[in-house]
Amino acid sequence: MQLHRERVALEESGAHLVLIGQATPRHAAHFRRRQGIDLPVLADEKRESYRAAGAKIATLGELLGPKVAAKGLVSSLRSRQPQGRTIGHPAQLGGAMIVRPDGSIAWSHMSEDASDNASPDEILAVLRQTSAA
Amino acid sequence: MGIIGTASERQHAHPPARADEIGEIELPDQDGVQHRLGDYWKESPAILVWLRHYG
């Protein structure tokens, strides 16, 4: 939930931050409560937006390989939060995208494996460039 | 399809150049209220984050 912590900086740039997850609104509500976030969380049970965004389905190695396991362990230790139960398609990967008001995509980072996540710093840098343009 | 629904062959993520198709999609939020994704970037840029899972 690094992005949530950077939320103020992100919203000061004038952008809307939207989280989209798999499964149902009930799961989305539970996730918000458990993570202590007040951002809207949308529920894409059929993963329609995942497909439209070009998010991929991982191989077993991309989910559980040594690089992924090592990064996951470090992330869990830093956040002091172990990964909970996976809800939804277990091999569905995610990503992030910045969309301009004209509908063009300023930047995207769709994960290539389970450890491959865009950093908030990278997103902020692109947002600042997008806002300045 | 492999174990637990994994891909049997490596794929590559392929995001589109434009979000027109994404913008037409409507999804419910945590309270069941429907939102059209395109409405989020009508006035200002939007950052969309697709979570791998809710865990």
N, CA and C atoms of all chains as a GROMACS GRO file, in nm:
protein
  564
    1MET      N    1   0.082  -0.120   0.000
    1MET     CA    2   0.000   0.000   0.000
    1MET      C    3   0.086   0.126   0.000
    2GLN      N    4   0.201   0.116  -0.066
    2GLN     CA    5   0.288   0.233  -0.079
    2GLN      C    6   0.213   0.348  -0.144
    3LEU      N    7   0.132   0.317  -0.245
    3LEU     CA    8   0.062   0.424  -0.316
    3LEU      C    9  -0.030   0.500  -0.223
    4HIS      N   10  -0.095   0.429  -0.133
    4HIS     CA   11  -0.186   0.496  -0.041
    4HIS      C   12  -0.110   0.593   0.047
    5ARG      N   13   0.010   0.554   0.088
    5ARG     CA   14   0.092   0.644   0.171
    5ARG      C   15   0.134   0.767   0.092
    6GLU      N   16   0.150   0.754  -0.038
    6GLU     CA   17   0.190   0.868  -0.123
    6GLU      C   18   0.069   0.942  -0.177
    7ARG      N   19  -0.046   0.907  -0.129
    7ARG     CA   20  -0.172   0.957  -0.186
    7ARG      C   21  -0.178   1.110  -0.189
    8VAL      N   22  -0.134   1.176  -0.082
    8VAL     CA   23  -0.141   1.322  -0.074
    8VAL      C   24  -0.060   1.382  -0.189
    9ALA      N   25   0.062   1.333  -0.206
    9ALA     CA   26   0.147   1.384  -0.314
    9ALA      C   27   0.084   1.358  -0.450
   10LEU      N   28   0.026   1.241  -0.465
   10LEU     CA   29  -0.036   1.206  -0.593
   10LEU      C   30  -0.155   1.297  -0.621
   11GLU      N   31  -0.237   1.319  -0.520
   11GLU     CA   32  -0.358   1.401  -0.542
   11GLU      C   33  -0.325   1.549  -0.553
   12GLU      N   34  -0.215   1.591  -0.491
   12GLU     CA   35  -0.173   1.731  -0.508
   12GLU      C   36  -0.134   1.759  -0.652
   13SER      N   37  -0.097   1.655  -0.723
   13SER     CA   38  -0.064   1.673  -0.864
   13SER      C   39  -0.191   1.685  -0.948
   14GLY      N   40  -0.306   1.667  -0.884
   14GLY     CA   41  -0.434   1.682  -0.953
   14GLY      C   42  -0.490   1.554  -1.009
   15ALA      N   43  -0.424   1.442  -0.983
   15ALA     CA   44  -0.469   1.316  -1.041
   15ALA      C   45  -0.563   1.241  -0.947
   16HIS      N   46  -0.652   1.160  -1.005
   16HIS     CA   47  -0.736   1.070  -0.927
   16HIS      C   48  -0.666   0.936  -0.917
   17LEU      N   49  -0.666   0.878  -0.800
   17LEU     CA   50  -0.606   0.746  -0.780
   17LEU      C   51  -0.719   0.645  -0.762
   18VAL      N   52  -0.718   0.542  -0.846
   18VAL     CA   53  -0.825   0.442  -0.844
   18VAL      C   54  -0.764   0.304  -0.831
   19LEU      N   55  -0.808   0.228  -0.733
   19LEU     CA   56  -0.763   0.090  -0.716
   19LEU      C   57  -0.868  -0.004  -0.772
   20ILE      N   58  -0.824  -0.103  -0.845
   20ILE     CA   59  -0.915  -0.202  -0.903
   20ILE      C   60  -0.865  -0.339  -0.863
   21GLY      N   61  -0.955  -0.419  -0.806
   21GLY     CA   62  -0.918  -0.553  -0.766
   21GLY      C   63  -1.010  -0.656  -0.826
   22GLN      N   64  -0.973  -0.780  -0.811
   22GLN     CA   65  -1.059  -0.888  -0.857
   22GLN      C   66  -1.167  -0.912  -0.751
   23ALA      N   67  -1.252  -1.002  -0.774
   23ALA     CA   68  -1.355  -1.048  -0.680
   23ALA      C   69  -1.466  -0.943  -0.663
   24THR      N   70  -1.535  -0.951  -0.553
   24THR     CA   71  -1.662  -0.880  -0.538
   24THR      C   72  -1.650  -0.751  -0.458
   25PRO      N   73  -1.754  -0.667  -0.461
   25PRO     CA   74  -1.754  -0.547  -0.376
   25PRO      C   75  -1.736  -0.581  -0.228
   26ARG      N   76  -1.789  -0.691  -0.186
   26ARG     CA   77  -1.774  -0.730  -0.044
   26ARG      C   78  -1.627  -0.752  -0.012
   27HIS      N   79  -1.554  -0.816  -0.103
   27HIS     CA   80  -1.410  -0.837  -0.082
   27HIS      C   81  -1.336  -0.704  -0.085
   28ALA      N   82  -1.381  -0.614  -0.175
   28ALA     CA   83  -1.319  -0.483  -0.184
   28ALA      C   84  -1.336  -0.406  -0.053
   29ALA      N   85  -1.456  -0.414   0.005
   29ALA     CA   86  -1.483  -0.345   0.131
   29ALA      C   87  -1.397  -0.401   0.244
   30HIS      N   88  -1.384  -0.533   0.246
   30HIS     CA   89  -1.301  -0.599   0.349
   30HIS      C   90  -1.155  -0.558   0.334
   31PHE      N   91  -1.109  -0.551   0.211
   31PHE     CA   92  -0.971  -0.510   0.182
   31PHE      C   93  -0.945  -0.368   0.233
   32ARG      N   94  -1.038  -0.278   0.207
   32ARG     CA   95  -1.023  -0.138   0.252
   32ARG      C   96  -1.013  -0.131   0.403
   33ARG      N   97  -1.100  -0.206   0.469
   33ARG     CA   98  -1.100  -0.203   0.616
   33ARG      C   99  -0.971  -0.260   0.670
   34ARG      N  100  -0.929  -0.372   0.614
   34ARG     CA  101  -0.809  -0.439   0.665
   34ARG      C  102  -0.683  -0.356   0.642
   35GLN      N  103  -0.677  -0.288   0.528
   35GLN     CA  104  -0.560  -0.207   0.496
   35GLN      C  105  -0.571  -0.067   0.556
   36GLY      N  106  -0.689  -0.030   0.603
   36GLY     CA  107  -0.707   0.103   0.662
   36GLY      C  108  -0.697   0.214   0.560
   37ILE      N  109  -0.753   0.190   0.440
   37ILE     CA  110  -0.748   0.293   0.336
   37ILE      C  111  -0.888   0.345   0.309
   38ASP      N  112  -0.894   0.471   0.264
   38ASP     CA  113  -1.024   0.526   0.232
   38ASP      C  114  -1.037   0.560   0.083
   39LEU      N  115  -0.943   0.511   0.004
   39LEU     CA  116  -0.953   0.525  -0.141
   39LEU      C  117  -1.067   0.438  -0.191
   40PRO      N  118  -1.132   0.480  -0.299
   40PRO     CA  119  -1.231   0.388  -0.357
   40PRO      C  120  -1.159   0.266  -0.413
   41VAL      N  121  -1.220   0.151  -0.395
   41VAL     CA  122  -1.166   0.027  -0.450
   41VAL      C  123  -1.275  -0.036  -0.535
   42LEU      N  124  -1.247  -0.050  -0.663
   42LEU     CA  125  -1.346  -0.106  -0.754
   42LEU      C  126  -1.326  -0.257  -0.764
   43ALA      N  127  -1.436  -0.327  -0.789
   43ALA     CA  128  -1.432  -0.473  -0.793
   43ALA      C  129  -1.458  -0.521  -0.935
   44ASP      N  130  -1.360  -0.586  -0.995
   44ASP     CA  131  -1.374  -0.637  -1.131
   44ASP      C  132  -1.370  -0.789  -1.126
   45GLU      N  133  -1.484  -0.845  -1.089
   45GLU     CA  134  -1.493  -0.990  -1.070
   45GLU      C  135  -1.463  -1.067  -1.199
   46LYS      N  136  -1.504  -1.015  -1.312
   46LYS     CA  137  -1.481  -1.084  -1.440
   46LYS      C  138  -1.345  -1.049  -1.500
   47ARG      N  139  -1.273  -0.960  -1.438
   47ARG     CA  140  -1.139  -0.916  -1.482
   47ARG      C  141  -1.141  -0.855  -1.622
   48GLU      N  142  -1.251  -0.791  -1.654
   48GLU     CA  143  -1.267  -0.729  -1.784
   48GLU      C  144  -1.167  -0.615  -1.804
   49SER      N  145  -1.151  -0.533  -1.700
   49SER     CA  146  -1.058  -0.420  -1.713
   49SER      C  147  -0.914  -0.468  -1.713
   50TYR      N  148  -0.885  -0.578  -1.647
   50TYR     CA  149  -0.751  -0.636  -1.650
   50TYR      C  150  -0.715  -0.672  -1.794
   51ARG      N  151  -0.809  -0.737  -1.862
   51ARG     CA  152  -0.783  -0.779  -2.000
   51ARG      C  153  -0.765  -0.657  -2.088
   52ALA      N  154  -0.852  -0.557  -2.072
   52ALA     CA  155  -0.844  -0.436  -2.154
   52ALA      C  156  -0.714  -0.360  -2.129
   53ALA      N  157  -0.661  -0.369  -2.009
   53ALA     CA  158  -0.535  -0.300  -1.975
   53ALA      C  159  -0.413  -0.380  -2.018
   54GLY      N  160  -0.434  -0.502  -2.068
   54GLY     CA  161  -0.321  -0.584  -2.112
   54GLY      C  162  -0.248  -0.655  -1.999
   55ALA      N  163  -0.313  -0.667  -1.884
   55ALA     CA  164  -0.251  -0.739  -1.772
   55ALA      C  165  -0.245  -0.887  -1.806
   56LYS      N  166  -0.140  -0.952  -1.763
   56LYS     CA  167  -0.121  -1.090  -1.808
   56LYS      C  168  -0.147  -1.192  -1.697
   57ILE      N  169  -0.156  -1.317  -1.741
   57ILE     CA  170  -0.165  -1.430  -1.649
   57ILE      C  171  -0.023  -1.486  -1.634
   58ALA      N  172   0.021  -1.506  -1.511
   58ALA     CA  173   0.158  -1.549  -1.484
   58ALA      C  174   0.174  -1.699  -1.502
   59THR      N  175   0.297  -1.740  -1.534
   59THR     CA  176   0.332  -1.882  -1.526
   59THR      C  177   0.362  -1.914  -1.380
   60LEU      N  178   0.380  -2.041  -1.350
   60LEU     CA  179   0.411  -2.080  -1.212
   60LEU      C  180   0.543  -2.018  -1.166
   61GLY      N  181   0.640  -2.015  -1.254
   61GLY     CA  182   0.769  -1.955  -1.221
   61GLY      C  183   0.758  -1.806  -1.194
   62GLU      N  184   0.668  -1.739  -1.265
   62GLU     CA  185   0.649  -1.594  -1.246
   62GLU      C  186   0.570  -1.564  -1.118
   63LEU      N  187   0.508  -1.667  -1.062
   63LEU     CA  188   0.439  -1.650  -0.934
   63LEU      C  189   0.526  -1.692  -0.816
   64LEU      N  190   0.600  -1.800  -0.835
   64LEU     CA  191   0.668  -1.862  -0.721
   64LEU      C  192   0.819  -1.878  -0.739
   65GLY      N  193   0.874  -1.825  -0.847
   65GLY     CA  194   1.017  -1.842  -0.872
   65GLY      C  195   1.102  -1.778  -0.762
   66PRO      N  196   1.232  -1.806  -0.759
   66PRO     CA  197   1.320  -1.757  -0.651
   66PRO      C  198   1.325  -1.605  -0.642
   67LYS      N  199   1.330  -1.536  -0.754
   67LYS     CA  200   1.334  -1.389  -0.752
   67LYS      C  201   1.207  -1.334  -0.690
   68VAL      N  202   1.094  -1.391  -0.729
   68VAL     CA  203   0.964  -1.344  -0.679
   68VAL      C  204   0.953  -1.372  -0.530
   69ALA      N  205   0.994  -1.493  -0.489
   69ALA     CA  206   0.985  -1.531  -0.347
   69ALA      C  207   1.073  -1.439  -0.262
   70ALA      N  208   1.194  -1.410  -0.311
   70ALA     CA  209   1.285  -1.325  -0.234
   70ALA      C  210   1.229  -1.185  -0.219
   71LYS      N  211   1.179  -1.128  -0.327
   71LYS     CA  212   1.122  -0.993  -0.320
   71LYS      C  213   0.998  -0.990  -0.231
   72GLY      N  214   0.918  -1.096  -0.238
   72GLY     CA  215   0.798  -1.103  -0.156
   72GLY      C  216   0.832  -1.108  -0.008
   73LEU      N  217   0.938  -1.181   0.026
   73LEU     CA  218   0.980  -1.193   0.164
   73LEU      C  219   1.028  -1.057   0.216
   74VAL      N  220   1.108  -0.988   0.136
   74VAL     CA  221   1.159  -0.856   0.176
   74VAL      C  222   1.043  -0.760   0.196
   75SER      N  223   0.949  -0.763   0.104
   75SER     CA  224   0.833  -0.674   0.111
   75SER      C  225   0.751  -0.701   0.237
   76SER      N  226   0.730  -0.829   0.268
   76SER     CA  227   0.653  -0.866   0.387
   76SER      C  228   0.724  -0.821   0.514
   77LEU      N  229   0.856  -0.836   0.516
   77LEU     CA  230   0.932  -0.797   0.636
   77LEU      C  231   0.926  -0.646   0.654
   78ARG      N  232   0.938  -0.572   0.544
   78ARG     CA  233   0.935  -0.425   0.552
   78ARG      C  234   0.799  -0.374   0.600
   79SER      N  235   0.694  -0.434   0.544
   79SER     CA  236   0.560  -0.386   0.577
   79SER      C  237   0.506  -0.450   0.705
   80ARG      N  238   0.575  -0.554   0.749
   80ARG     CA  239   0.532  -0.632   0.867
   80ARG      C  240   0.392  -0.689   0.846
   81GLN      N  241   0.365  -0.714   0.721
   81GLN     CA  242   0.234  -0.768   0.689
   81GLN      C  243   0.252  -0.885   0.594
   82PRO      N  244   0.228  -1.005   0.643
   82PRO     CA  245   0.242  -1.119   0.551
   82PRO      C  246   0.129  -1.119   0.448
   83GLN      N  247   0.154  -1.183   0.336
   83GLN     CA  248   0.050  -1.189   0.234
   83GLN      C  249  -0.067  -1.271   0.286
   84GLY      N  250  -0.186  -1.220   0.265
   84GLY     CA  251  -0.306  -1.291   0.308
   84GLY      C  252  -0.350  -1.389   0.201
   85ARG      N  253  -0.472  -1.439   0.219
   85ARG     CA  254  -0.529  -1.536   0.125
   85ARG      C  255  -0.552  -1.469  -0.010
   86THR      N  256  -0.519  -1.539  -0.116
   86THR     CA  257  -0.542  -1.486  -0.250
   86THR      C  258  -0.689  -1.503  -0.286
   87ILE      N  259  -0.752  -1.393  -0.324
   87ILE     CA  260  -0.891  -1.397  -0.366
   87ILE      C  261  -0.896  -1.361  -0.513
   88GLY      N  262  -0.968  -1.438  -0.592
   88GLY     CA  263  -0.972  -1.414  -0.736
   88GLY      C  264  -0.880  -1.511  -0.808
   89HIS      N  265  -0.850  -1.484  -0.932
   89HIS     CA  266  -0.764  -1.571  -1.012
   89HIS      C  267  -0.623  -1.563  -0.954
   90PRO      N  268  -0.567  -1.673  -0.910
   90PRO     CA  269  -0.438  -1.668  -0.839
   90PRO      C  270  -0.320  -1.627  -0.929
   91ALA      N  271  -0.333  -1.643  -1.059
   91ALA     CA  272  -0.221  -1.612  -1.147
   91ALA      C  273  -0.239  -1.479  -1.222
   92GLN      N  274  -0.346  -1.409  -1.191
   92GLN     CA  275  -0.369  -1.280  -1.259
   92GLN      C  276  -0.271  -1.177  -1.204
   93LEU      N  277  -0.195  -1.116  -1.292
   93LEU     CA  278  -0.106  -1.008  -1.250
   93LEU      C  279  -0.176  -0.874  -1.269
   94GLY      N  280  -0.121  -0.771  -1.209
   94GLY     CA  281  -0.181  -0.638  -1.217
   94GLY      C  282  -0.088  -0.540  -1.284
   95GLY      N  283  -0.098  -0.416  -1.243
   95GLY     CA  284  -0.014  -0.313  -1.300
   95GLY      C  285  -0.071  -0.176  -1.270
   96ALA      N  286  -0.017  -0.077  -1.336
   96ALA     CA  287  -0.063   0.060  -1.315
   96ALA      C  288  -0.053   0.138  -1.444
   97MET      N  289  -0.134   0.242  -1.452
   97MET     CA  290  -0.143   0.318  -1.576
   97MET      C  291  -0.183   0.461  -1.541
   98ILE      N  292  -0.128   0.558  -1.613
   98ILE     CA  293  -0.172   0.697  -1.598
   98ILE      C  294  -0.244   0.735  -1.727
   99VAL      N  295  -0.367   0.778  -1.715
   99VAL     CA  296  -0.447   0.814  -1.832
   99VAL      C  297  -0.471   0.964  -1.832
  100ARG      N  298  -0.443   1.027  -1.944
  100ARG     CA  299  -0.466   1.171  -1.960
  100ARG      C  300  -0.615   1.198  -1.989
  101PRO      N  301  -0.661   1.321  -1.970
  101PRO     CA  302  -0.802   1.352  -2.000
  101PRO      C  303  -0.842   1.325  -2.146
  102ASP      N  304  -0.747   1.325  -2.237
  102ASP     CA  305  -0.784   1.295  -2.376
  102ASP      C  306  -0.790   1.144  -2.404
  103GLY      N  307  -0.769   1.064  -2.300
  103GLY     CA  308  -0.780   0.918  -2.314
  103GLY      C  309  -0.650   0.850  -2.356
  104SER      N  310  -0.547   0.927  -2.382
  104SER     CA  311  -0.418   0.864  -2.416
  104SER      C  312  -0.351   0.818  -2.287
  105ILE      N  313  -0.268   0.718  -2.300
  105ILE     CA  314  -0.202   0.663  -2.182
  105ILE      C  315  -0.061   0.724  -2.173
  106ALA      N  316  -0.040   0.803  -2.066
  106ALA     CA  317   0.088   0.872  -2.050
  106ALA      C  318   0.199   0.775  -2.011
  107TRP      N  319   0.160   0.669  -1.939
  107TRP     CA  320   0.260   0.576  -1.886
  107TRP      C  321   0.187   0.453  -1.838
  108SER      N  322   0.251   0.339  -1.851
  108SER     CA  323   0.193   0.219  -1.792
  108SER      C  324   0.304   0.126  -1.748
  109HIS      N  325   0.273   0.047  -1.648
  109HIS     CA  326   0.365  -0.057  -1.600
  109HIS      C  327   0.278  -0.176  -1.564
  110MET      N  328   0.266  -0.269  -1.655
  110MET     CA  329   0.188  -0.390  -1.628
  110MET      C  330   0.288  -0.498  -1.588
  111SER      N  331   0.263  -0.562  -1.478
  111SER     CA  332   0.360  -0.653  -1.417
  111SER      C  333   0.394  -0.771  -1.507
  112GLU      N  334   0.523  -0.806  -1.506
  112GLU     CA  335   0.567  -0.924  -1.582
  112GLU      C  336   0.578  -1.047  -1.491
  113ASP      N  337   0.590  -1.022  -1.360
  113ASP     CA  338   0.584  -1.132  -1.265
  113ASP      C  339   0.528  -1.077  -1.134
  114ALA      N  340   0.509  -1.167  -1.037
  114ALA     CA  341   0.440  -1.126  -0.914
  114ALA      C  342   0.518  -1.025  -0.831
  115SER      N  343   0.648  -1.012  -0.856
  115SER     CA  344   0.727  -0.916  -0.778
  115SER      C  345   0.747  -0.785  -0.853
  116ASP      N  346   0.699  -0.777  -0.973
  116ASP     CA  347   0.725  -0.664  -1.061
  116ASP      C  348   0.617  -0.556  -1.045
  117ASN      N  349   0.641  -0.463  -0.954
  117ASN     CA  350   0.545  -0.356  -0.928
  117ASN      C  351   0.608  -0.220  -0.953
  118ALA      N  352   0.530  -0.130  -1.006
  118ALA     CA  353   0.579   0.006  -1.029
  118ALA      C  354   0.598   0.076  -0.895
  119SER      N  355   0.698   0.159  -0.887
  119SER     CA  356   0.719   0.230  -0.761
  119SER      C  357   0.641   0.361  -0.760
  120PRO      N  358   0.593   0.403  -0.644
  120PRO     CA  359   0.523   0.531  -0.634
  120PRO      C  360   0.608   0.647  -0.684
  121ASP      N  361   0.739   0.641  -0.662
  121ASP     CA  362   0.828   0.749  -0.708
  121ASP      C  363   0.822   0.763  -0.860
  122GLU      N  364   0.821   0.649  -0.926
  122GLU     CA  365   0.814   0.650  -1.073
  122GLU      C  366   0.682   0.711  -1.119
  123ILE      N  367   0.574   0.672  -1.054
  123ILE     CA  368   0.441   0.724  -1.089
  123ILE      C  369   0.436   0.874  -1.066
  124LEU      N  370   0.488   0.919  -0.954
  124LEU     CA  371   0.490   1.063  -0.924
  124LEU      C  372   0.569   1.141  -1.027
  125ALA      N  373   0.682   1.086  -1.067
  125ALA     CA  374   0.767   1.155  -1.165
  125ALA      C  375   0.693   1.172  -1.297
  126VAL      N  376   0.623   1.068  -1.340
  126VAL     CA  377   0.550   1.075  -1.466
  126VAL      C  378   0.432   1.172  -1.452
  127LEU      N  379   0.367   1.168  -1.337
  127LEU     CA  380   0.253   1.260  -1.315
  127LEU      C  381   0.297   1.405  -1.323
  128ARG      N  382   0.412   1.434  -1.265
  128ARG     CA  383   0.462   1.572  -1.268
  128ARG      C  384   0.491   1.615  -1.411
  129GLN      N  385   0.548   1.525  -1.489
  129GLN     CA  386   0.574   1.555  -1.631
  129GLN      C  387   0.443   1.575  -1.705
  130THR      N  388   0.345   1.489  -1.676
  130THR     CA  389   0.215   1.495  -1.745
  130THR      C  390   0.144   1.624  -1.711
  131SER      N  391   0.150   1.665  -1.584
  131SER     CA  392   0.082   1.787  -1.541
  131SER      C  393   0.149   1.910  -1.599
  132ALA      N  394   0.282   1.905  -1.615
  132ALA     CA  395   0.355   2.020  -1.666
  132ALA      C  396   0.332   2.039  -1.815
  133ALA      N  397   0.301   1.933  -1.884
  133ALA     CA  398   0.286   1.937  -2.030
  133ALA      C  399   0.159   2.010  -2.075
  134MET      N  400  -0.349  -2.435  -2.001
  134MET     CA  401  -0.348  -2.374  -1.867
  134MET      C  402  -0.276  -2.466  -1.769
  135GLY      N  403  -0.194  -2.406  -1.683
  135GLY     CA  404  -0.114  -2.486  -1.590
  135GLY      C  405  -0.181  -2.497  -1.454
  136ILE      N  406  -0.098  -2.527  -1.355
  136ILE     CA  407  -0.145  -2.545  -1.217
  136ILE      C  408  -0.205  -2.415  -1.165
  137ILE      N  409  -0.313  -2.424  -1.088
  137ILE     CA  410  -0.387  -2.310  -1.028
  137ILE      C  411  -0.413  -2.201  -1.132
  138GLY      N  412  -0.437  -2.240  -1.254
  138GLY     CA  413  -0.474  -2.143  -1.356
  138GLY      C  414  -0.358  -2.064  -1.412
  139THR      N  415  -0.236  -2.105  -1.385
  139THR     CA  416  -0.121  -2.033  -1.439
  139THR      C  417  -0.110  -2.055  -1.590
  140ALA      N  418  -0.043  -1.965  -1.656
  140ALA     CA  419  -0.020  -1.980  -1.799
  140ALA      C  420   0.085  -2.089  -1.820
  141SER      N  421   0.064  -2.171  -1.922
  141SER     CA  422   0.162  -2.277  -1.948
  141SER      C  423   0.282  -2.223  -2.025
  142GLU      N  424   0.262  -2.113  -2.095
  142GLU     CA  425   0.374  -2.048  -2.164
  142GLU      C  426   0.381  -1.903  -2.121
  143ARG      N  427   0.504  -1.852  -2.118
  143ARG     CA  428   0.522  -1.714  -2.075
  143ARG      C  429   0.452  -1.617  -2.170
  144GLN      N  430   0.379  -1.522  -2.110
  144GLN     CA  431   0.314  -1.419  -2.189
  144GLN      C  432   0.386  -1.287  -2.161
  145HIS      N  433   0.353  -1.188  -2.236
  145HIS     CA  434   0.403  -1.053  -2.208
  145HIS      C  435   0.283  -0.962  -2.189
  146ALA      N  436   0.295  -0.875  -2.089
  146ALA     CA  437   0.189  -0.776  -2.068
  146ALA      C  438   0.184  -0.687  -2.192
  147HIS      N  439   0.067  -0.647  -2.234
  147HIS     CA  440   0.053  -0.567  -2.355
  147HIS      C  441  -0.049  -0.456  -2.336
  148PRO      N  442  -0.007  -0.350  -2.265
  148PRO     CA  443  -0.102  -0.240  -2.244
  148PRO      C  444  -0.132  -0.167  -2.375
  149PRO      N  445  -0.252  -0.114  -2.389
  149PRO     CA  446  -0.288  -0.041  -2.511
  149PRO      C  447  -0.227   0.099  -2.509
  150ALA      N  448  -0.232   0.166  -2.624
  150ALA     CA  449  -0.181   0.304  -2.632
  150ALA      C  450  -0.286   0.404  -2.584
  151ARG      N  451  -0.412   0.363  -2.594
  151ARG     CA  452  -0.520   0.450  -2.551
  151ARG      C  453  -0.614   0.374  -2.458
  152ALA      N  454  -0.682   0.451  -2.376
  152ALA     CA  455  -0.768   0.388  -2.274
  152ALA      C  456  -0.915   0.391  -2.312
  153ASP      N  457  -0.944   0.404  -2.441
  153ASP     CA  458  -1.085   0.416  -2.484
  153ASP      C  459  -1.169   0.295  -2.441
  154GLU      N  460  -1.115   0.175  -2.464
  154GLU     CA  461  -1.192   0.055  -2.427
  154GLU      C  462  -1.205   0.045  -2.274
  155ILE      N  463  -1.097   0.074  -2.205
  155ILE     CA  464  -1.100   0.071  -2.057
  155ILE      C  465  -1.203   0.171  -2.006
  156GLY      N  466  -1.210   0.287  -2.069
  156GLY     CA  467  -1.299   0.394  -2.024
  156GLY      C  468  -1.446   0.358  -2.030
  157GLU      N  469  -1.483   0.265  -2.115
  157GLU     CA  470  -1.625   0.226  -2.129
  157GLU      C  471  -1.668   0.124  -2.024
  158ILE      N  472  -1.573   0.069  -1.952
  158ILE     CA  473  -1.605  -0.035  -1.854
  158ILE      C  474  -1.663   0.027  -1.728
  159GLU      N  475  -1.769  -0.036  -1.677
  159GLU     CA  476  -1.830   0.009  -1.551
  159GLU      C  477  -1.807  -0.097  -1.445
  160LEU      N  478  -1.762  -0.055  -1.329
  160LEU     CA  479  -1.735  -0.148  -1.220
  160LEU      C  480  -1.796  -0.096  -1.090
  161PRO      N  481  -1.838  -0.189  -1.003
  161PRO     CA  482  -1.891  -0.145  -0.873
  161PRO      C  483  -1.777  -0.116  -0.777
  162ASP      N  484  -1.802  -0.022  -0.686
  162ASP     CA  485  -1.703   0.001  -0.580
  162ASP      C  486  -1.738  -0.085  -0.459
  163GLN      N  487  -1.670  -0.058  -0.348
  163GLN     CA  488  -1.686  -0.139  -0.228
  163GLN      C  489  -1.828  -0.131  -0.172
  164ASP      N  490  -1.904  -0.031  -0.212
  164ASP     CA  491  -2.043  -0.018  -0.165
  164ASP      C  492  -2.143  -0.063  -0.270
  165GLY      N  493  -2.093  -0.116  -0.381
  165GLY     CA  494  -2.182  -0.163  -0.487
  165GLY      C  495  -2.225  -0.055  -0.585
  166VAL      N  496  -2.174   0.066  -0.570
  166VAL     CA  497  -2.211   0.176  -0.660
  166VAL      C  498  -2.129   0.164  -0.788
  167GLN      N  499  -2.197   0.172  -0.901
  167GLN     CA  500  -2.131   0.155  -1.030
  167GLN      C  501  -2.054   0.282  -1.069
  168HIS      N  502  -1.938   0.264  -1.128
  168HIS     CA  503  -1.857   0.376  -1.177
  168HIS      C  504  -1.808   0.343  -1.316
  169ARG      N  505  -1.817   0.442  -1.404
  169ARG     CA  506  -1.763   0.426  -1.538
  169ARG      C  507  -1.617   0.471  -1.532
  170LEU      N  508  -1.525   0.386  -1.570
  170LEU     CA  509  -1.383   0.418  -1.552
  170LEU      C  510  -1.343   0.547  -1.624
  171GLY      N  511  -1.398   0.572  -1.741
  171GLY     CA  512  -1.361   0.692  -1.816
  171GLY      C  513  -1.392   0.822  -1.743
  172ASP      N  514  -1.488   0.817  -1.648
  172ASP     CA  515  -1.522   0.939  -1.574
  172ASP      C  516  -1.407   0.986  -1.485
  173TYR      N  517  -1.317   0.895  -1.450
  173TYR     CA  518  -1.206   0.932  -1.361
  173TYR      C  519  -1.104   1.022  -1.428
  174TRP      N  520  -1.091   1.017  -1.559
  174TRP     CA  521  -0.992   1.100  -1.626
  174TRP      C  522  -1.053   1.206  -1.716
  175LYS      N  523  -1.183   1.234  -1.697
  175LYS     CA  524  -1.251   1.336  -1.777
  175LYS      C  525  -1.187   1.473  -1.759
  176GLU      N  526  -1.160   1.512  -1.635
  176GLU     CA  527  -1.113   1.647  -1.605
  176GLU      C  528  -0.963   1.654  -1.578
  177SER      N  529  -0.908   1.546  -1.523
  177SER     CA  530  -0.765   1.548  -1.488
  177SER      C  531  -0.712   1.405  -1.501
  178PRO      N  532  -0.579   1.391  -1.504
  178PRO     CA  533  -0.526   1.255  -1.521
  178PRO      C  534  -0.572   1.160  -1.410
  179ALA      N  535  -0.577   1.033  -1.442
  179ALA     CA  536  -0.612   0.932  -1.343
  179ALA      C  537  -0.504   0.826  -1.339
  180ILE      N  538  -0.476   0.780  -1.218
  180ILE     CA  539  -0.383   0.670  -1.199
  180ILE      C  540  -0.469   0.548  -1.168
  181LEU      N  541  -0.464   0.451  -1.255
  181LEU     CA  542  -0.539   0.328  -1.232
  181LEU      C  543  -0.440   0.222  -1.185
  182VAL      N  544  -0.472   0.156  -1.077
  182VAL     CA  545  -0.385   0.051  -1.024
  182VAL      C  546  -0.464  -0.078  -1.017
  183TRP      N  547  -0.419  -0.178  -1.089
  183TRP     CA  548  -0.483  -0.309  -1.084
  183TRP      C  549  -0.407  -0.394  -0.984
  184LEU      N  550  -0.476  -0.433  -0.879
  184LEU     CA  551  -0.416  -0.514  -0.774
  184LEU      C  552  -0.406  -0.658  -0.820
  185ARG      N  553  -0.297  -0.724  -0.779
  185ARG     CA  554  -0.288  -0.865  -0.815
  185ARG      C  555  -0.397  -0.943  -0.742
  186HIS      N  556  -0.415  -0.908  -0.616
  186HIS     CA  557  -0.522  -0.970  -0.538
  186HIS      C  558  -0.546  -0.885  -0.416
  187TYR      N  559  -0.649  -0.915  -0.341
  187TYR     CA  560  -0.684  -0.838  -0.223
  187TYR      C  561  -0.612  -0.888  -0.099
  188GLY      N  562  -0.525  -0.984  -0.112
  188GLY     CA  563  -0.458  -1.041   0.005
  188GLY      C  564  -0.346  -0.954   0.057
   0.00000   0.00000   0.00000
